[in-house]
Amino acid sequence: MNKTFREKVVQKCTAVAKKHKLLKYPSMVVMVIILSLYYLCRHFATNGKRYAGIAFSLLFFVSGCSFSFAVFTGPSGFINAQETYNEVVEYSDIGFADEKTFEPDESMLSESEEDLKEHELAENDEDATSYTLDDILENSDSYSIDDDVEGNDVEAESETETESEIGTEAEAEEESETETEQIPEFDSSDWRLVLVNKQHPIPEDYSFKLGAIRGDMKCDERIVSDLLSMLQAARGDGINLAVRSPYRTLDRQEYLFGRKINRYMAQGYSYMEAYKTASLTVTIPGSSEHQIGLALDITSDTHEGLDAAFGDTNAGKWLAEHSCEYGFILRYPDGKEYITGIEFEPWHFRYVGKDAATVMVRDNICLEEFWDKYL
């Protein structure tokens, strides 16, 4: 009768223990280890299909879930993570949306094509109320305005400078340009640099105080002074900027996002297609910079539409060139859609502080790239 593997191991270890009394306990330990490994391997061998199925299911879940895409990107940075996210979200992210939240209005689904075009025009005017600098200053008593914002006297004094003084300043500027440029240090905990996008929702503990721009139009009170300075500088160059849609509540963002989905569904899109397309133009609720009061839409008195054509206007060009001097950046620039996940919006500006804004414009990078490079 053939002995089993277990019986052979026990017999061998017992024989060694009887022959060498000093090896009695070591033999028992060796026997236990060998038999433990034997039964462990035997268990996996007889249940291999079951464990393979579990492993495959976990791998499929992780690779197909947009919330776990960072597992594959590791520490490669925000840019590679965004590229991976864009591929994954194509198939999975829409599934996490609450379809009941954005059920289409039956009246919208029955509208004619002309009505849809009118709705699209209205949607581009998401927050129709806009205020120019003159409008804001009319209501200046509702908040404090820095002296330099209304400092027309400063401009008058600058015009009376002597030629020698101007020459001296020019020489000083030339000397400063020749000096080695030093990049300031940036801190990831700086409120001005908080990263909010599809992959980085607004932190639960993020807090700020709202400051009034005019009436119910508000933003983070810490950026009001620089905003007014930028508006006045633009007016000095003959451009009358108009501020609209700064701070938004979560309810407002949900409404805009849901309305965009309804528009696309009324045009024949499926819910999943509408959700995906809407997320390219309206930020998903909970991940909008408008909700933290650091972003605002800016147009002008000659071009009020929120469209790509604004970037070709004098106001759009002025903002793209000079907004960094006041701490603002064009948040969703042309050519960076694969990183930001949002289409080109020449009217959408975000406050990041003057140092960071200057660096981003100089390096031609967006906020996600800035985080990769400097934070």
Disulfide bonds with the S-S distance in Angstrom:
none
